[in-house]
Amino acid sequence: MNPFITKVLLTTSILVLITLTISIIDIRKSKLNRSNKIFWIIMVLLFNVFGTITYFIIGRKK
């Protein structure tokens, strides 16, 4: 495999894992009720980047 593609995939994978971890920690610390927390964690895990972006735009209480 091309070394450039390998570096891009590795970097992208690391960034996705970091954003998933940050979003799950934020969901667990939030003041949402338990069912909403479970819903958002499932959304983030199933839809990775889209779920994380959606949580930070819609789901996060201001």
C-alpha positions, -999 to 999 in steps of 0.1 A, spaced: 0 0 0 11 35 -7 28 51 24 9 83 19 -24 66 20 -13 46 51 -4 78 69 -37 95 59 -58 64 71 -39 62 103 -43 99 111 -80 98 102 -85 68 124 -68 85 153 -88 116 149 -121 97 148 -111 78 180 -103 110 197 -136 127 188 -155 96 197 -138 95 231 -144 132 237 -181 130 228 -187 99 249 -171 116 279 -191 147 273 -223 127 271 -216 109 303 -209 141 322 -239 159 307 -271 166 326 -292 146 302 -315 120 316 -304 84 314 -324 74 283 -311 104 264 -275 96 273 -280 60 261 -296 73 229 -267 97 222 -240 71 230 -256 46 206 -259 73 179 -223 83 183 -211 47 182 -232 37 152 -227 68 131 -192 78 142 -184 112 127 -220 121 118 -233 110 152 -206 131 170 -213 162 149 -250 158 154 -246 155 192 -225 186 194 -249 206 172 -283 193 184 -279 171 215 -256 192 237 -274 215 261 -262 250 261 
